[in-house]
Amino acid sequence: MADALGALLVERFSGGSLRLGTRTSPMAMHQAQRVADLIIGRAPAVKVELIPIKTSADLWPGDLSELGGKGTFTKEIDRALMAAQVDIAVHCMKDVPGDVPLPAGTAFGAYLPRDDVRDVVVTRDGSTLADLPAGALVGTSSVRRRAQLGLYRPDLRTERIRGAVGSRVAKLDTDGRYDALILACAGLARLEMLDRVAEVLPIEFLPADGGRVAMVPAVGAGIIGIQARTADVPVMQLLDEFNHQPTARDMLAERTMLHMLRGHCNSPIAGYATTTPDGQLSLFGMVFNRDGSAWARSLLWGDPGDPATLGSRVASDLLHQGARYLITATRK
């Protein structure tokens, strides 16, 4: 049987290559190459080209809130997609803001199977958070991680640390300023740096007096999303073949919650959807203040065929508990 989509793609890109827009960091390039390999495997006659794009967030050394938030990770790539300078855009979904709409005429056509969502601790000598003395300095740029660390270990100090994952680990090793880093397990795995993990943090919410730090994941943690122009029918059909339905379902629940909460880049919001052993879809959402001393949390279950409704229910429950006050306070 003739491969109709393959033939359509060959015709669509007969005059050039299918261009993948991506950030320039080693991890982002690794993610984009993973997508390129999928395309080459599906349509080997189509030439695929990676187009690295430096984003505002990559060039800005300071606090992202001063620059405009998480949207600065994506806006230059979005512009390239809208201008037809690239044909698809590859994003880490936790960097895609929930309070900024996608450019008109674009959509995420595929989500790849979710990677490990857990956060990990990296230290020079393999020590864990429990080993750190009061006043030790932990490097993290995530407001979500800072808030949750403050909930469990308010005696530790935190400081923003920016840059690619590899450069952060090198800074930990060489300048002696930081005692530990909190990073995404999936990012270290993509860079083959799992040997640096000193501690894997549990994702379940734990009592603050239990002696163990937990980190509920960010919305979209571990998910690679592939965005394209909706009018580009051959590309959208291709992405549909790559779309992992369970991940897409989880992503819809989490991002519906995030959108309804209207969180911004300074909002410590966590959210994680998963399927229970009995086949229900569960969604755990949390909203914190800056230091983790106040929070709202919700864990609800719903029909896996209607993830948006579950996301709405969790957001409504959080708002009923005062999440809007917590989010508004972090704007100050």
C-alpha positions in Angstrom: 0.0 0.0 0.0 1.3 3.4 -0.9 2.3 5.7 1.9 0.1 8.7 1.2 1.4 10.9 4.0 5.0 10.1 3.1 4.4 11.1 -0.5 2.6 14.2 0.7 5.6 15.2 2.9 8.1 14.6 0.1 6.0 16.9 -2.2 5.6 19.5 0.6 9.4 19.7 1.2 10.7 18.9 -2.3 12.3 22.3 -2.5 14.1 22.3 0.9 14.1 20.8 4.3 11.6 20.4 7.2 13.0 22.9 9.7 12.8 22.4 13.5 13.0 25.5 15.6 14.6 25.0 19.0 16.4 26.9 21.8 20.2 26.6 21.6 20.9 25.0 25.0 22.4 21.4 24.8 19.3 20.0 26.4 17.0 21.8 23.9 19.1 20.6 21.0 18.9 17.1 22.4 15.1 17.3 22.5 15.0 18.6 19.0 17.2 15.9 17.7 14.9 13.3 19.3 12.0 14.8 17.2 14.2 14.9 14.1 15.0 11.2 14.5 11.3 10.5 14.7 10.6 12.4 11.5 13.5 10.8 9.7 12.3 7.3 10.8 8.8 8.1 9.5 9.7 9.9 6.3 13.3 9.1 5.4 13.1 10.8 2.1 12.5 14.2 3.8 15.5 16.3 4.7 15.3 17.5 8.3 17.2 20.5 9.6 17.6 21.9 13.1 17.3 25.7 13.4 18.8 26.9 16.7 17.2 30.1 17.9 18.5 32.2 20.8 15.6 33.3 23.0 15.3 36.4 25.2 15.4 34.1 28.3 18.7 32.5 27.1 20.3 35.9 26.7 19.0 37.5 29.9 21.2 36.8 33.0 18.7 38.2 35.6 15.3 37.3 37.0 12.8 36.3 34.3 10.1 38.3 35.9 12.0 41.5 34.9 12.0 40.4 31.3 8.4 39.3 31.0 8.3 35.7 32.4 8.3 32.3 30.9 7.0 33.5 27.5 10.6 34.7 26.9 11.6 31.1 26.4 9.2 30.8 23.4 8.4 34.1 21.8 11.3 34.2 19.3 10.6 30.6 18.2 6.9 31.4 17.9 7.8 34.4 15.7 10.0 32.2 13.5 7.1 29.7 13.2 4.6 32.3 12.3 7.0 33.8 9.7 7.5 30.4 8.1 11.2 30.5 9.0 10.7 27.1 10.7 8.0 24.5 10.1 7.7 23.1 13.6 8.8 24.3 17.1 10.0 22.0 19.8 9.3 23.1 23.4 9.7 21.7 26.9 6.2 22.2 28.1 7.0 23.4 31.5 8.5 26.5 29.8 5.3 27.3 27.9 3.4 29.9 29.9 -0.2 29.3 31.0 -1.3 32.9 30.9 -0.1 33.7 27.3 -2.2 32.3 24.4 -0.5 30.5 21.6 0.0 32.6 18.4 -3.2 32.5 16.3 -3.0 29.7 13.7 -0.7 27.5 15.6 -1.3 24.4 17.8 0.6 21.7 19.6 0.1 18.7 17.2 2.0 16.2 19.4 3.2 15.5 22.9 5.9 12.8 23.2 5.7 10.2 25.9 6.4 11.9 29.3 9.9 11.5 30.8 10.7 11.4 34.5 8.9 14.3 36.3 10.9 14.2 39.5 13.3 16.8 40.8 16.7 15.8 42.1 19.5 17.2 44.3 23.0 17.6 43.0 25.9 18.1 45.4 29.7 18.0 45.1 30.1 15.1 47.6 26.8 13.2 47.3 25.3 14.7 50.4 21.5 15.0 50.6 19.3 17.9 51.7 19.0 16.3 55.1 22.8 16.5 55.4 22.9 20.3 54.7 23.4 22.5 57.8 21.2 25.5 58.4 22.2 28.4 56.3 23.5 26.3 53.4 22.9 27.8 50.0 20.8 25.9 47.4 20.8 27.1 43.8 17.5 27.0 41.8 15.8 29.4 39.4 12.4 27.9 40.0 9.9 29.7 42.2 8.0 26.4 42.6 11.1 24.7 43.9 12.1 27.6 46.2 8.6 27.7 47.7 8.5 23.9 48.4 12.0 23.9 49.8 11.0 26.8 52.1 8.0 24.7 53.3 10.3 21.8 54.4 13.6 23.5 55.1 13.1 27.2 55.9 16.6 27.2 57.5 18.2 26.8 54.1 19.0 29.8 51.8 18.2 29.8 48.1 19.6 31.8 45.3 18.7 32.1 41.6 21.1 30.2 39.3 20.6 30.5 35.5 22.2 28.9 32.5 22.3 25.5 30.9 22.2 22.5 33.2 25.8 21.6 32.4 27.0 25.1 33.2 25.1 25.1 36.5 26.7 21.8 37.6 30.1 23.2 36.6 29.5 26.3 38.7 28.5 24.1 41.7 31.8 22.2 41.3 34.1 25.1 40.8 33.1 28.2 42.6 32.2 26.8 46.0 29.4 29.2 46.5 26.5 26.8 46.3 26.1 23.7 48.6 23.5 22.0 46.4 21.4 22.4 43.2 17.8 21.3 42.6 17.4 20.2 39.0 15.0 18.2 36.8 15.9 14.5 36.6 14.8 14.3 33.0 17.2 17.1 32.0 20.2 15.3 33.6 19.1 12.1 31.9 19.1 13.7 28.5 22.6 15.0 29.1 23.8 11.6 30.5 24.6 13.2 33.9 22.5 11.0 36.2 25.7 10.0 38.0 25.6 13.4 39.6 22.2 12.8 41.3 22.6 12.7 45.1 18.9 12.5 46.0 15.7 11.9 44.1 12.9 14.0 45.7 9.5 12.3 46.1 6.6 13.9 44.1 3.9 13.3 46.7 3.0 16.1 49.1 4.5 15.2 52.5 3.9 16.7 56.0 6.4 19.5 56.7 7.5 17.8 59.9 8.2 14.4 58.3 11.9 15.1 57.8 11.9 14.6 54.0 11.6 17.3 51.3 9.1 16.6 48.6 8.7 18.4 45.2 5.4 18.3 43.4 6.2 18.6 39.7 5.7 21.7 37.5 2.9 21.7 35.0 4.2 20.0 31.9 7.3 18.6 33.6 9.0 16.0 31.4 6.9 16.6 28.4 8.2 17.6 24.9 5.6 19.4 22.8 5.7 19.9 19.1 4.0 23.0 17.7 3.1 23.8 14.1 0.9 26.0 11.9 -2.6 24.5 11.7 -2.8 25.4 8.0 0.2 23.2 7.3 -1.8 20.0 6.8 0.9 17.5 6.0 3.0 18.6 9.0 -0.1 18.5 11.3 -0.9 15.0 10.0 2.7 13.9 10.7 2.5 15.2 14.2 -0.7 13.5 14.9 1.0 10.2 14.3 3.6 11.0 17.0 1.1 12.2 19.5 1.1 10.1 22.7 -2.5 10.2 23.8 -2.0 9.5 27.5 0.5 12.3 27.7 -1.8 14.6 25.7 -4.6 13.8 28.2 -2.4 14.6 31.2 -1.2 17.8 29.6 -4.7 19.0 28.9 -5.7 18.5 32.5 -2.7 20.3 33.9 -2.8 23.2 31.5 -6.5 23.7 32.0 -5.8 24.1 35.7 -2.9 26.4 35.0 -4.9 28.6 32.6 -7.8 29.0 35.1 -5.5 29.9 37.9 -4.0 32.7 35.6 -0.6 32.1 37.1 2.4 34.2 36.0 6.1 33.6 36.0 6.5 34.3 39.7 3.6 32.0 40.7 4.8 28.9 42.6 2.3 26.5 41.0 2.6 22.8 40.8 0.4 20.3 39.0 0.7 16.6 38.1 -1.8 14.4 36.3 -1.6 10.6 36.2 -3.7 7.5 35.7 -4.6 5.5 38.8 -4.5 1.7 38.9 -8.3 1.5 38.5 -8.2 3.7 35.3 -9.2 7.0 36.7 -7.4 10.3 35.8 -6.1 12.1 38.9 -4.8 15.6 39.1 -2.8 17.0 42.1 -2.5 20.8 42.1 -0.7 23.1 44.6 -0.3 26.9 44.8 2.3 28.4 47.2 3.3 31.8 48.4 7.0 32.8 47.9 8.5 31.1 50.9 6.2 28.1 51.2 4.7 29.2 54.5 1.2 29.2 53.0 -0.4 27.0 50.3 -3.5 25.5 48.8 -3.7 22.0 47.5 -6.2 19.8 45.8 -6.3 16.2 44.6 -9.3 15.1 42.6 -10.2 12.3 40.3 -12.2 12.2 37.1 -13.1 10.6 33.8 -9.9 10.1 31.7 -12.1 10.9 28.6 -12.6 14.5 29.9 -9.3 15.9 31.3 -10.3 19.5 30.8 -13.2 19.1 33.3 -10.9 17.6 35.9 -8.4 20.5 35.4 -11.3 23.0 35.8 -12.5 21.3 39.0 -9.0 21.3 40.6 -8.5 25.0 39.7 -11.9 25.9 41.2 -11.1 24.0 44.4 -7.7 25.8 44.7 -9.3 29.2 44.0 -11.9 28.4 46.7 -9.1 27.8 49.1 -7.5 31.2 48.4 -5.1 30.5 45.5 -6.0 33.8 43.9 -4.7 35.6 47.0 -1.4 33.6 46.9 -0.9 34.2 43.2 -1.7 38.0 43.5 0.7 38.3 46.4 3.6 37.0 44.3 3.2 39.8 41.8 4.4 42.3 44.4 
